[in-house]
Amino acid sequence: MKIHEFHSRNIFRKYGLPVPNDVLCHSVEEVEKAMAKFDDMVVVKAQVLVGGRGKAGGVKLAKTKEEAVSAARKILGMDIKGLTVEKVLVTEAVDIEKEFYIGLINDRNTKTVTLMASAEGGVEIEEVAKKTPELIHKLPIDPLVGLLDFQAREVAMKLFGDVKLARKAAVIMQKLYQLFVETDSTIAEINPLVLTPDHKIWAIDGKMNFDDNALYRQAEIEAMREADEDELKEIDAHEKGLSYVKLDGNIGCMVNGAGLAMATMDMIKLYGGEPANFLDIGGSSNPQKVVDAMNILISDKNVNAVMINIFGGITRCDDVARGLIKALDIIKSDIPIVVRLSGTNAEEGLALLKETGLPTVETMSEAAKKAIELSQGQKS
């Protein structure tokens, strides 16, 4: 789950991180009123759940009330990577001498929470990692003891080179770790963490993502969710006992089991196709799951072919076939489908499907090739 910058900043404040004053506004009129709370320059920032706001023109410095209102008028309603800006954050401007990056992630390689820090703040950390990885300092954190004082100071010294500043930054790192753990985060980053000419340190931008599986114990954070269309599909799928993850391709994948899902997507990519999603109906033999799965698949505008790959164990192939036939009667879609059934009651399932005229194949490779062919509008 992702949250907006203004939510992240509020969580930072709750844990004692130094964040400049700000006001969330939903209209130009609200921005005009908010300016009464600021004495000096402000920054007007678009609030959308994507990066690259600055490059898109969604972040503007304003030296006067008139400039802030003008900036809000330009930003509100702006399209940034397919998302419409519906609110802006008016925040106190900070005089920046140097920018830094600090962040925490769940590192699968070390199987720990890892602290990352760099003196190259203010830019996308992925670009730094790609071009100059040596500029990123990494510290795996022992979950039994947490981020210790000396460890935080050691990392901070690599960034600031000054003992007094390093001590301030170390405290910020430890507080960031505390909130990361207590909020069940998967990402918590400050970019940039800035140093001012008078040697103050401010967190002027924040990003946080959270573990969906832990939201049952994070009611306050779950209330911050503003799900987009794809997230709503994931939530709907979860409620129906399905696992769904949106991808960027055009071939919808219906499978049973996470391992088979990964193998199916790999097979599609092996033959030059692009999977549109990961959709796992699980081990149930309930035909309704297939109906629900087809509804989710067909609702994706990018899907122009569907590959159904079922290995029957607990899941019965004839039930999957019945669910598919029922789904197609309801949906009435012209999106082409290829089906591969194997395992429990596969013969019965294939017999049912033959009556509908749906293409069926025997192997995964055949299914992948056929799905790619259908997605390209070619005839078999």
LONU-433801 format. One line per field, with one value per residue: residue in three letters; x, y, z of N, C-alpha, C, CB in turn. Coordinates in steps of 0.2 Angstrom, whole numbers. Glycine has a CB too. Layout:
% residues N
residu: ALA|...
npx: X|...
npy: Y|...
npz: Z|...
capx: X|...
capy: Y|...
capz: Z|...
cpx: X|...
cpy: Y|...
cpz: Z|...
cbpx: X|...
cbpy: Y|...
cbpz: Z|...
This chain:
% residues 380
residu: MET|LYS|ILE|HIS|GLU|PHE|HIS|SER|ARG|ASN|ILE|PHE|ARG|LYS|TYR|GLY|LEU|PRO|VAL|PRO|ASN|ASP|VAL|LEU|CYS|HIS|SER|VAL|GLU|GLU|VAL|GLU|LYS|ALA|MET|ALA|LYS|PHE|ASP|ASP|MET|VAL|VAL|VAL|LYS|ALA|GLN|VAL|LEU|VAL|GLY|GLY|ARG|GLY|LYS|ALA|GLY|GLY|VAL|LYS|LEU|ALA|LYS|THR|LYS|GLU|GLU|ALA|VAL|SER|ALA|ALA|ARG|LYS|ILE|LEU|GLY|MET|ASP|ILE|LYS|GLY|LEU|THR|VAL|GLU|LYS|VAL|LEU|VAL|THR|GLU|ALA|VAL|ASP|ILE|GLU|LYS|GLU|PHE|TYR|ILE|GLY|LEU|ILE|ASN|ASP|ARG|ASN|THR|LYS|THR|VAL|THR|LEU|MET|ALA|SER|ALA|GLU|GLY|GLY|VAL|GLU|ILE|GLU|GLU|VAL|ALA|LYS|LYS|THR|PRO|GLU|LEU|ILE|HIS|LYS|LEU|PRO|ILE|ASP|PRO|LEU|VAL|GLY|LEU|LEU|ASP|PHE|GLN|ALA|ARG|GLU|VAL|ALA|MET|LYS|LEU|PHE|GLY|ASP|VAL|LYS|LEU|ALA|ARG|LYS|ALA|ALA|VAL|ILE|MET|GLN|LYS|LEU|TYR|GLN|LEU|PHE|VAL|GLU|THR|ASP|SER|THR|ILE|ALA|GLU|ILE|ASN|PRO|LEU|VAL|LEU|THR|PRO|ASP|HIS|LYS|ILE|TRP|ALA|ILE|ASP|GLY|LYS|MET|ASN|PHE|ASP|ASP|ASN|ALA|LEU|TYR|ARG|GLN|ALA|GLU|ILE|GLU|ALA|MET|ARG|GLU|ALA|ASP|GLU|ASP|GLU|LEU|LYS|GLU|ILE|ASP|ALA|HIS|GLU|LYS|GLY|LEU|SER|TYR|VAL|LYS|LEU|ASP|GLY|ASN|ILE|GLY|CYS|MET|VAL|ASN|GLY|ALA|GLY|LEU|ALA|MET|ALA|THR|MET|ASP|MET|ILE|LYS|LEU|TYR|GLY|GLY|GLU|PRO|ALA|ASN|PHE|LEU|ASP|ILE|GLY|GLY|SER|SER|ASN|PRO|GLN|LYS|VAL|VAL|ASP|ALA|MET|ASN|ILE|LEU|ILE|SER|ASP|LYS|ASN|VAL|ASN|ALA|VAL|MET|ILE|ASN|ILE|PHE|GLY|GLY|ILE|THR|ARG|CYS|ASP|ASP|VAL|ALA|ARG|GLY|LEU|ILE|LYS|ALA|LEU|ASP|ILE|ILE|LYS|SER|ASP|ILE|PRO|ILE|VAL|VAL|ARG|LEU|SER|GLY|THR|ASN|ALA|GLU|GLU|GLY|LEU|ALA|LEU|LEU|LYS|GLU|THR|GLY|LEU|PRO|THR|VAL|GLU|THR|MET|SER|GLU|ALA|ALA|LYS|LYS|ALA|ILE|GLU|LEU|SER|GLN|GLY|GLN|LYS|SER
npx: 4|3|6|2|13|10|4|15|23|16|16|30|32|25|33|44|52|61|51|46|34|17|3|-12|-20|-35|-40|-38|-43|-42|-28|-25|-30|-22|-10|-9|-3|10|26|37|44|36|34|24|17|12|1|2|2|14|31|43|37|42|49|38|33|25|30|33|42|37|37|29|12|4|11|11|-3|-5|4|-3|-15|-10|-5|-15|-27|-18|-11|-1|9|-3|-11|-23|-20|-27|-25|-14|1|5|20|32|46|63|80|92|108|114|110|103|101|91|85|75|73|65|76|79|90|99|90|85|80|86|97|99|110|115|125|120|107|90|88|82|84|86|92|105|109|111|120|131|134|143|141|131|128|126|118|114|102|101|88|85|92|90|93|108|116|130|131|122|128|140|136|131|142|148|141|140|152|155|155|145|134|133|128|115|109|110|101|89|90|88|75|68|70|63|49|48|48|37|26|24|31|36|44|53|57|68|69|73|84|89|102|104|111|112|115|105|95|83|69|62|55|45|43|33|29|18|16|4|-2|-1|-10|-21|-18|-15|-24|-25|-16|-21|-33|-28|-27|-28|-34|-30|-36|-31|-26|-39|-44|-35|-38|-52|-50|-43|-53|-62|-55|-44|-28|-21|-10|-6|2|12|9|0|-6|-18|-17|-23|-21|-18|-10|5|18|15|10|21|29|21|21|34|36|28|35|47|44|42|31|21|16|0|-4|-3|-13|-20|-30|-30|-32|-46|-61|-71|-82|-87|-76|-68|-77|-76|-63|-62|-69|-61|-50|-54|-58|-47|-41|-29|-28|-28|-29|-31|-23|-26|-20|-21|-17|-23|-25|-30|-38|-51|-51|-63|-72|-66|-68|-82|-84|-78|-85|-98|-94|-91|-103|-109|-101|-99|-88|-77|-63|-50|-46|-35|-34|-26|-27|-23|-21|-31|-47|-45|-48|-62|-65|-59|-67|-79|-76|-73|-85|-89|-80|-68|-51|-40|-25|-11|1|12|20|14|2|7|13|2|-6|1|1|-13|-15|-9|-17|-17|-21|-23
npy: -6|11|28|46|60|69|62|54|64|68|56|56|67|63|54|62|67|80|91|103|116|114|114|106|107|108|116|131|142|137|137|150|155|147|153|163|158|157|165|167|161|148|131|123|108|95|82|66|48|45|45|58|70|83|85|84|96|98|103|118|133|147|164|173|177|178|171|158|155|156|145|135|135|131|118|110|99|95|83|69|57|50|52|62|78|81|88|99|101|114|120|126|134|129|134|127|120|108|92|76|58|46|30|16|-1|-18|-30|-43|-50|-50|-53|-44|-28|-15|-1|12|25|41|54|59|66|71|66|53|38|26|29|34|22|14|21|26|16|15|26|24|20|5|-3|-18|-22|-29|-37|-40|-32|-19|-3|3|15|18|13|20|33|31|28|41|49|46|53|67|70|78|79|84|87|74|67|73|68|54|52|55|44|33|36|35|21|16|20|13|0|-1|3|-6|-5|-6|2|16|32|47|59|73|73|88|99|115|132|137|125|117|102|95|85|85|79|64|47|32|15|1|-15|-25|-36|-34|-24|-26|-24|-11|1|15|18|11|18|29|25|28|21|16|12|0|-5|-6|-17|-27|-27|-31|-44|-50|-51|-60|-71|-73|-70|-56|-47|-33|-31|-25|-30|-38|-50|-59|-69|-84|-94|-108|-108|-101|-104|-110|-99|-90|-98|-99|-85|-83|-92|-86|-74|-80|-84|-72|-64|-53|-54|-48|-49|-56|-69|-79|-92|-100|-115|-119|-128|-121|-115|-102|-94|-94|-87|-75|-72|-71|-60|-50|-51|-47|-35|-27|-15|-17|-30|-41|-55|-71|-82|-98|-108|-122|-133|-148|-152|-152|-143|-145|-149|-150|-142|-130|-128|-127|-116|-107|-108|-103|-90|-84|-84|-75|-63|-61|-58|-54|-56|-66|-83|-96|-112|-123|-138|-149|-164|-167|-173|-168|-173|-173|-159|-154|-160|-153|-140|-141|-141|-128|-123|-117|-114|-127|-133|-145|-143|-131|-123|-123|-117|-104|-100|-100|-90|-79|-77|-76|-63|-55|-54|-64|-77|-95
npz: 0|-4|1|1|0|10|20|24|29|40|48|50|58|69|75|78|69|60|51|40|41|35|24|18|3|-7|-17|-26|-19|-6|-5|-6|6|15|14|23|34|32|32|24|8|0|-5|-18|-20|-30|-25|-29|-32|-38|-44|-50|-50|-49|-62|-70|-68|-57|-45|-37|-33|-23|-21|-16|-11|-22|-32|-27|-27|-41|-45|-39|-47|-59|-56|-50|-56|-66|-76|-71|-76|-80|-69|-61|-53|-38|-26|-17|-8|2|7|19|13|12|15|6|8|6|-1|5|5|14|18|21|18|15|13|3|0|11|21|30|37|29|30|19|13|6|0|-11|-13|-17|-30|-40|-31|-38|-49|-45|-39|-51|-59|-51|-40|-29|-21|-13|4|13|26|34|46|62|68|81|89|83|76|81|91|88|75|68|69|63|49|47|48|37|28|32|38|49|66|75|66|62|73|75|63|65|75|68|59|67|72|61|58|69|66|54|58|67|60|51|38|21|13|18|16|16|5|-2|12|20|23|30|28|41|48|51|50|39|35|20|11|9|8|9|10|13|21|14|20|34|37|44|57|57|58|57|47|36|34|27|14|-3|-15|-32|-48|-52|-39|-33|-40|-35|-22|-23|-29|-18|-8|-14|-13|-22|-30|-36|-47|-55|-71|-85|-97|-111|-111|-102|-88|-81|-67|-56|-41|-35|-39|-52|-58|-59|-67|-79|-83|-85|-96|-106|-108|-112|-125|-131|-128|-117|-101|-93|-81|-64|-59|-48|-45|-34|-24|-24|-29|-33|-45|-46|-43|-55|-63|-56|-58|-72|-74|-68|-76|-89|-87|-88|-98|-106|-109|-122|-125|-117|-107|-100|-88|-80|-67|-61|-45|-30|-35|-47|-64|-71|-64|-66|-79|-80|-73|-82|-93|-89|-85|-98|-103|-96|-97|-111|-120|-133|-132|-136|-130|-124|-118|-106|-98|-85|-76|-61|-66|-79|-92|-92|-91|-102|-112|-110|-113|-127|-133|-133|-142|-138|-140|-135|-128|-125|-119|-109|-116|-129|-126|-122|-134|-142|-135|-137|-151|-153|-146|-154|-164|-174|-185|-182
capx: 0|6|2|4|19|8|3|21|26|12|19|37|31|22|39|49|57|61|48|44|26|14|-5|-14|-26|-39|-42|-35|-45|-38|-21|-25|-31|-16|-4|-9|1|17|29|42|43|33|34|18|19|7|0|0|5|19|37|44|32|46|51|32|30|21|33|35|43|33|40|24|5|1|15|8|-10|-4|7|-8|-19|-7|-4|-22|-30|-13|-10|6|9|-9|-15|-25|-18|-33|-23|-7|4|9|25|37|52|69|86|96|115|116|104|105|96|91|79|75|69|66|81|78|96|101|84|84|79|93|97|103|111|119|126|117|100|86|87|80|90|87|97|111|111|112|126|136|132|148|139|126|131|121|119|109|101|100|81|85|94|89|99|112|119|136|130|119|133|145|133|130|148|150|137|141|159|155|153|139|129|132|124|109|107|110|95|84|90|85|68|65|69|57|43|48|46|31|21|25|33|41|49|52|63|68|73|80|86|93|106|103|117|113|117|99|93|76|66|57|50|45|39|32|24|16|14|-4|-3|-1|-14|-26|-16|-13|-30|-24|-13|-26|-38|-25|-27|-32|-33|-31|-40|-27|-27|-45|-44|-31|-42|-58|-48|-42|-59|-65|-50|-40|-22|-20|-6|-6|8|12|8|-7|-9|-20|-15|-26|-18|-19|-4|10|23|13|9|28|31|17|23|41|35|25|41|52|42|42|25|21|10|-3|-5|-2|-19|-20|-37|-29|-34|-53|-64|-78|-83|-88|-69|-66|-81|-74|-56|-63|-72|-55|-45|-57|-59|-41|-41|-23|-28|-31|-29|-31|-20|-28|-16|-23|-14|-28|-24|-36|-43|-53|-51|-70|-75|-63|-71|-89|-84|-76|-91|-102|-91|-91|-110|-111|-97|-100|-82|-74|-56|-48|-44|-33|-34|-22|-29|-19|-22|-38|-53|-44|-52|-69|-65|-58|-73|-84|-74|-73|-92|-89|-76|-62|-44|-37|-18|-9|7|12|23|9|-2|10|14|-5|-9|5|-2|-20|-14|-6|-23|-15|-25|-20
capy: 0|17|34|52|63|73|57|52|69|67|51|58|72|59|51|67|69|87|92|110|117|113|114|102|111|105|121|137|146|135|139|157|155|144|157|168|154|157|172|168|157|141|126|120|102|90|76|60|42|43|49|62|76|89|85|85|103|97|106|125|137|153|169|178|174|178|166|152|154|155|139|130|135|127|111|107|97|93|75|67|50|47|53|69|81|84|91|101|103|120|119|131|133|128|136|121|120|101|87|69|53|40|26|9|-6|-25|-32|-50|-53|-50|-55|-39|-21|-12|6|15|32|43|61|61|66|75|63|46|34|21|32|33|15|12|24|26|12|16|32|22|16|1|-6|-22|-20|-35|-36|-42|-26|-13|2|5|22|19|11|26|38|29|30|48|52|45|58|74|72|83|75|87|85|66|65|75|64|48|52|54|38|29|37|32|14|15|21|8|-7|0|4|-12|-2|-10|7|22|36|54|61|74|76|93|103|122|136|137|119|113|96|95|80|90|75|58|41|26|10|-3|-22|-26|-42|-31|-18|-28|-21|-4|4|22|19|8|23|33|22|30|15|18|7|-7|-7|-8|-24|-31|-28|-35|-50|-53|-52|-65|-77|-73|-66|-53|-42|-30|-30|-20|-33|-38|-57|-61|-76|-87|-101|-110|-109|-95|-107|-111|-92|-88|-102|-97|-79|-85|-95|-81|-70|-84|-84|-65|-60|-49|-55|-42|-49|-62|-70|-85|-94|-105|-122|-121|-130|-117|-112|-95|-91|-93|-82|-68|-71|-69|-53|-46|-51|-44|-27|-23|-13|-19|-37|-43|-62|-74|-89|-101|-114|-125|-140|-150|-157|-151|-139|-150|-146|-149|-136|-124|-128|-125|-109|-103|-107|-98|-83|-82|-83|-68|-58|-60|-54|-56|-57|-73|-87|-102|-116|-129|-141|-155|-166|-170|-172|-164|-175|-170|-152|-152|-162|-148|-134|-143|-140|-121|-120|-113|-117|-130|-136|-150|-141|-124|-120|-122|-112|-98|-98|-98|-84|-73|-77|-73|-57|-51|-54|-68|-83|-101
capz: 0|-5|4|-1|4|16|25|26|33|46|52|52|64|75|77|80|63|58|45|39|42|28|24|12|0|-12|-22|-27|-14|0|-5|-5|13|18|13|29|39|30|32|18|2|0|-11|-19|-22|-32|-21|-33|-30|-43|-44|-55|-50|-51|-69|-74|-67|-51|-39|-39|-28|-24|-16|-14|-11|-29|-35|-24|-30|-48|-45|-38|-52|-64|-54|-49|-63|-70|-77|-70|-77|-80|-63|-61|-47|-35|-20|-17|-2|2|13|21|9|16|11|5|7|3|0|6|5|19|17|24|14|17|9|2|0|18|25|35|35|27|30|14|14|1|-1|-18|-12|-22|-36|-39|-29|-42|-54|-41|-38|-57|-62|-46|-34|-23|-17|-8|9|15|33|36|53|66|70|88|93|80|73|87|91|85|68|65|69|58|43|46|47|30|24|34|39|55|72|77|61|61|79|73|57|67|78|63|56|72|73|55|59|74|63|49|61|71|55|46|32|16|11|22|14|16|-1|1|19|18|27|29|30|48|51|53|46|38|31|16|6|12|4|13|7|19|19|14|25|40|38|49|64|56|56|55|41|31|33|23|7|-9|-20|-39|-52|-51|-32|-31|-42|-31|-16|-24|-30|-12|-5|-18|-13|-28|-29|-42|-47|-62|-74|-90|-104|-114|-110|-96|-85|-75|-65|-49|-38|-36|-43|-59|-61|-61|-73|-84|-85|-88|-103|-110|-110|-116|-132|-134|-126|-111|-96|-91|-73|-60|-56|-45|-42|-28|-24|-23|-35|-34|-52|-46|-43|-62|-65|-54|-61|-79|-74|-67|-82|-95|-85|-89|-105|-110|-111|-128|-125|-110|-106|-94|-87|-74|-65|-57|-39|-26|-40|-52|-70|-74|-61|-69|-86|-79|-71|-88|-98|-85|-86|-105|-105|-93|-99|-118|-122|-139|-131|-137|-124|-125|-111|-105|-92|-84|-69|-59|-71|-85|-98|-92|-92|-110|-116|-109|-117|-134|-135|-134|-147|-136|-141|-130|-130|-121|-115|-107|-122|-134|-123|-122|-141|-145|-132|-140|-158|-152|-144|-160|-169|-180|-186|-181
cpx: 4|2|5|10|16|6|10|24|22|15|26|36|29|28|45|54|56|58|45|36|23|6|-7|-20|-29|-41|-38|-37|-42|-31|-20|-26|-25|-10|-3|-4|8|20|34|40|40|35|27|19|12|7|-3|4|10|25|37|39|36|47|44|29|25|24|35|36|40|36|35|17|3|5|12|1|-9|-1|1|-13|-17|-6|-10|-25|-25|-13|-3|6|2|-14|-16|-23|-25|-32|-16|-5|8|14|30|44|58|75|91|103|117|110|107|99|97|85|80|70|70|70|81|85|99|96|83|81|85|92|102|104|116|119|123|110|97|85|84|85|91|93|104|114|114|119|132|134|137|146|134|129|125|123|113|108|98|93|81|87|93|95|102|115|125|136|127|124|138|143|133|136|150|147|140|148|160|152|146|133|127|127|117|106|106|103|89|84|87|78|65|65|64|51|42|45|39|25|20|26|37|46|47|58|62|72|70|79|91|96|106|110|118|114|111|98|85|74|60|53|51|41|39|27|24|15|7|-6|-4|-6|-20|-25|-14|-19|-30|-21|-18|-31|-35|-25|-31|-31|-34|-35|-37|-27|-33|-47|-41|-35|-49|-56|-47|-48|-63|-60|-46|-33|-21|-15|-5|1|7|10|1|-10|-11|-19|-19|-23|-20|-12|1|15|21|12|16|30|27|19|30|40|32|31|46|50|40|35|26|15|7|-5|-3|-9|-20|-27|-36|-31|-41|-55|-71|-78|-83|-81|-67|-70|-78|-67|-57|-65|-66|-51|-48|-58|-53|-41|-35|-24|-32|-31|-28|-28|-22|-24|-17|-20|-18|-24|-30|-41|-45|-54|-59|-74|-73|-67|-78|-89|-82|-82|-97|-100|-92|-99|-113|-108|-98|-94|-80|-66|-54|-45|-41|-32|-30|-24|-25|-21|-29|-44|-52|-48|-59|-70|-64|-64|-79|-82|-74|-80|-93|-85|-70|-56|-42|-30|-16|-3|7|15|19|4|1|11|7|-8|-5|2|-9|-20|-12|-12|-21|-20|-21|-19
cpy: 6|23|40|55|66|68|55|57|69|62|52|62|68|56|55|69|77|88|99|110|116|113|110|106|107|109|127|142|144|137|146|159|153|149|162|164|154|164|173|163|151|137|123|114|97|84|70|54|40|47|54|68|83|90|86|92|103|100|113|129|144|158|173|174|173|172|159|150|153|148|133|129|131|120|107|105|94|85|74|59|46|48|61|72|84|88|93|102|109|120|124|129|133|130|130|122|113|96|80|64|48|37|19|5|-13|-28|-40|-54|-55|-53|-51|-33|-18|-4|8|23|34|51|64|61|71|72|56|41|28|23|32|26|12|14|25|23|13|22|30|18|12|-3|-11|-22|-27|-33|-37|-36|-19|-9|5|12|23|17|17|32|37|30|37|52|52|51|65|75|77|79|78|86|78|64|67|70|57|47|51|47|33|30|34|25|12|15|15|2|-6|1|-1|-9|-7|-5|13|26|43|56|68|75|82|96|111|126|137|131|115|107|96|89|84|85|68|53|35|22|5|-10|-23|-31|-40|-26|-20|-25|-14|0|11|23|16|14|29|31|26|26|18|12|0|-9|-10|-15|-29|-33|-32|-42|-54|-55|-58|-72|-78|-69|-63|-47|-39|-29|-26|-23|-33|-45|-58|-68|-78|-94|-103|-112|-103|-98|-108|-104|-89|-92|-100|-90|-79|-88|-90|-76|-73|-84|-77|-61|-57|-51|-48|-43|-56|-64|-77|-87|-98|-112|-124|-124|-127|-114|-105|-91|-90|-87|-75|-67|-68|-61|-48|-45|-47|-36|-23|-22|-15|-26|-38|-51|-65|-81|-92|-107|-117|-132|-143|-154|-156|-147|-144|-146|-145|-143|-130|-123|-125|-118|-104|-102|-103|-91|-80|-81|-76|-62|-56|-56|-58|-57|-65|-77|-93|-106|-122|-132|-148|-157|-168|-168|-168|-166|-173|-163|-150|-154|-156|-142|-135|-141|-132|-118|-117|-117|-120|-133|-141|-147|-133|-120|-118|-117|-105|-95|-96|-91|-78|-72|-74|-65|-52|-51|-59|-74|-90|-105
cpz: 0|-1|1|3|10|21|28|31|40|51|54|58|70|78|79|75|62|51|45|39|35|29|17|10|-6|-18|-21|-21|-7|0|-4|3|17|19|19|34|38|30|26|12|4|-6|-12|-23|-24|-27|-26|-31|-35|-41|-50|-56|-52|-58|-73|-72|-61|-45|-41|-33|-29|-19|-13|-14|-18|-33|-33|-27|-38|-49|-44|-43|-58|-62|-53|-55|-68|-71|-76|-71|-77|-74|-63|-54|-44|-29|-21|-10|-2|8|13|17|14|12|11|4|3|4|1|5|11|18|20|19|17|11|8|2|7|23|31|33|34|26|23|15|9|2|-7|-17|-17|-28|-35|-37|-33|-48|-51|-41|-45|-60|-57|-39|-28|-19|-12|-2|12|22|34|44|57|69|78|92|90|78|79|86|87|77|65|64|63|51|42|45|40|25|25|35|45|60|74|73|61|67|77|68|60|71|73|60|61|73|66|55|64|70|58|52|64|66|50|39|27|13|16|20|15|10|-4|9|18|24|25|30|37|52|54|48|45|34|26|11|9|8|9|9|13|16|20|19|32|42|43|56|63|53|53|49|35|29|28|15|3|-15|-27|-42|-51|-44|-30|-34|-38|-24|-17|-25|-23|-8|-8|-17|-18|-26|-36|-42|-54|-64|-80|-97|-106|-114|-103|-94|-80|-74|-58|-46|-40|-41|-51|-62|-63|-67|-80|-87|-88|-95|-108|-113|-114|-124|-135|-132|-119|-107|-94|-84|-71|-57|-55|-42|-36|-29|-23|-29|-36|-41|-52|-46|-50|-65|-63|-57|-68|-79|-73|-73|-88|-93|-87|-97|-109|-112|-117|-130|-118|-111|-100|-93|-80|-73|-60|-51|-35|-31|-45|-58|-73|-71|-64|-76|-85|-77|-77|-92|-95|-86|-93|-106|-102|-96|-107|-121|-128|-138|-132|-131|-127|-118|-111|-98|-91|-77|-68|-64|-77|-91|-98|-93|-99|-114|-115|-113|-124|-137|-136|-139|-145|-138|-135|-132|-124|-116|-114|-113|-127|-132|-124|-129|-144|-142|-136|-147|-157|-150|-149|-166|-175|-180|-185|-187
cbpx: -5|8|2|-2|22|1|-1|26|25|5|20|40|25|17|42|52|56|67|42|46|25|16|-8|-17|-23|-45|-50|-36|-53|-39|-18|-31|-37|-14|-4|-16|-2|19|33|49|50|26|39|13|23|7|-4|0|1|17|43|43|29|53|53|27|27|19|38|29|51|25|45|23|1|3|22|8|-14|1|12|-12|-21|0|0|-27|-34|-6|-12|8|14|-9|-11|-32|-13|-38|-25|-6|8|4|28|39|53|70|89|93|119|123|100|108|96|92|78|72|72|59|88|74|101|104|85|91|74|96|100|99|114|116|133|119|98|90|94|76|88|81|96|111|106|107|124|138|131|155|137|120|133|120|120|111|95|105|76|89|102|84|96|117|120|141|125|113|136|147|127|126|153|148|130|137|162|152|157|140|131|138|126|108|112|116|94|86|97|88|67|70|76|58|42|55|51|31|21|18|37|37|48|52|65|70|73|84|89|89|114|97|117|107|122|93|97|73|63|61|53|42|43|29|27|11|18|-6|1|6|-18|-27|-10|-7|-36|-20|-7|-29|-40|-18|-29|-30|-37|-25|-41|-20|-24|-50|-41|-25|-45|-61|-42|-38|-64|-66|-55|-43|-16|-27|2|-10|11|18|11|-6|-4|-28|-7|-34|-10|-24|-1|12|25|6|6|33|30|10|23|45|30|20|44|52|36|42|20|22|12|-10|-13|4|-25|-14|-41|-33|-30|-56|-65|-78|-88|-92|-64|-68|-88|-73|-52|-68|-77|-52|-44|-64|-61|-34|-41|-17|-32|-28|-23|-38|-12|-36|-8|-30|-6|-33|-17|-34|-39|-60|-47|-74|-74|-56|-71|-92|-79|-70|-94|-103|-84|-88|-115|-109|-90|-107|-77|-75|-54|-43|-50|-26|-42|-15|-37|-12|-20|-39|-59|-36|-52|-72|-59|-52|-76|-85|-66|-72|-97|-87|-80|-63|-39|-41|-13|-7|14|17|29|5|-4|17|17|-10|-7|12|-3|-24|-9|0|-24|-8|-29|-22
cbpy: 0|19|34|57|68|77|51|51|76|67|44|62|77|54|45|64|65|91|87|113|123|107|121|95|118|101|123|141|145|127|138|161|152|138|161|169|147|153|173|166|156|142|121|125|98|88|77|62|37|43|45|59|77|89|78|80|106|90|101|128|139|151|173|184|178|185|166|152|161|160|138|132|142|130|111|111|102|96|73|69|47|39|51|70|86|78|87|107|97|127|112|131|138|121|142|117|121|98|87|68|49|43|25|9|-6|-28|-30|-52|-49|-44|-62|-38|-17|-15|9|13|34|41|63|56|69|82|63|43|31|19|39|36|10|13|31|34|5|17|37|18|21|-5|-1|-30|-15|-36|-40|-48|-26|-9|7|0|25|14|5|28|39|21|26|51|49|38|57|75|75|90|75|95|88|63|69|82|64|46|58|60|35|30|45|34|11|19|28|7|-8|5|11|-16|4|-13|9|22|34|57|56|79|70|98|101|125|142|141|119|118|90|101|74|95|75|58|40|28|6|0|-27|-28|-47|-29|-17|-35|-25|-3|3|25|14|2|27|35|15|38|9|19|9|-6|-2|-3|-24|-29|-21|-32|-51|-48|-46|-64|-83|-71|-71|-50|-44|-23|-37|-16|-40|-36|-62|-59|-76|-88|-100|-116|-116|-93|-114|-115|-87|-89|-110|-96|-74|-89|-101|-77|-67|-91|-88|-65|-65|-42|-59|-42|-48|-62|-68|-86|-97|-102|-126|-115|-138|-112|-115|-93|-95|-100|-82|-69|-77|-73|-52|-48|-58|-47|-27|-28|-5|-17|-41|-39|-65|-74|-89|-103|-111|-126|-140|-154|-154|-146|-133|-153|-149|-156|-136|-124|-134|-129|-108|-106|-115|-100|-83|-87|-89|-69|-59|-56|-54|-52|-54|-74|-88|-102|-118|-128|-143|-154|-161|-167|-169|-164|-183|-172|-149|-156|-168|-146|-133|-150|-142|-118|-116|-112|-112|-136|-131|-156|-143|-123|-124|-129|-113|-98|-103|-104|-84|-75|-84|-76|-56|-54|-47|-71|-84|-105
cbpz: 6|-12|11|-2|-1|14|22|20|30|45|47|46|62|73|73|86|57|59|44|33|45|25|24|14|-2|-10|-20|-33|-13|1|-13|-8|16|15|7|31|40|24|38|21|-2|2|-10|-24|-17|-39|-15|-40|-28|-50|-43|-62|-43|-47|-71|-72|-73|-50|-36|-43|-28|-23|-20|-18|-7|-32|-34|-16|-29|-51|-40|-31|-55|-66|-48|-44|-66|-68|-84|-63|-72|-81|-57|-62|-48|-33|-14|-21|1|3|12|28|4|19|15|0|13|7|-7|13|-2|26|10|31|7|17|11|-4|-4|20|27|39|41|20|36|7|21|-6|0|-23|-5|-22|-40|-45|-22|-46|-57|-34|-36|-62|-64|-44|-35|-26|-22|-12|15|10|38|35|54|71|67|90|93|85|68|88|98|88|68|69|76|59|42|53|52|27|25|40|33|53|78|78|54|61|85|70|51|72|83|57|54|79|73|48|62|79|60|46|67|76|52|46|33|11|4|30|7|23|-6|-2|24|15|27|32|26|51|56|54|48|35|34|13|-1|19|-2|20|1|23|24|7|24|42|31|50|67|51|61|61|41|33|39|25|8|-10|-19|-43|-59|-54|-28|-35|-50|-29|-13|-31|-34|-8|-5|-25|-12|-34|-27|-44|-45|-62|-76|-91|-104|-121|-113|-95|-83|-77|-65|-49|-39|-30|-41|-59|-55|-55|-72|-82|-79|-84|-102|-107|-103|-114|-133|-141|-125|-112|-90|-95|-72|-55|-61|-40|-47|-22|-18|-21|-34|-28|-56|-39|-39|-66|-63|-46|-61|-82|-68|-61|-84|-96|-78|-88|-105|-106|-105|-134|-130|-107|-107|-94|-87|-73|-63|-60|-35|-20|-43|-50|-75|-73|-54|-70|-89|-74|-66|-91|-99|-78|-84|-109|-102|-85|-98|-119|-117|-145|-124|-143|-119|-128|-110|-105|-92|-85|-64|-52|-67|-87|-98|-85|-88|-112|-113|-101|-115|-136|-130|-127|-152|-128|-144|-127|-131|-124|-119|-101|-124|-135|-116|-119|-145|-143|-125|-141|-161|-147|-138|-163|-172|-180|-193|-175
